[in-house]
């Protein structure tokens, strides 16, 4: 499943916590210095936002995954 099919969504709370959601579920709550560094980078471009959120959650391709092949 790709980011286009199931994109991340986010919400910044009043207390500065970043809630990252995917598929209608909260997958991560990010606070403190990490959230403070990520929040200003969000909201500029949707593709960039998706990549930043994927990296923050650790849910992104590293480029070394094997491709499934049907024979």
Secondary structure by P-SEA (a helix, b strand, c coil): cccccbbbbbbbcccbbbbbbcccccccccccaaaaaccccccccaaaaaaaaaaaacccccccbbbbbcc
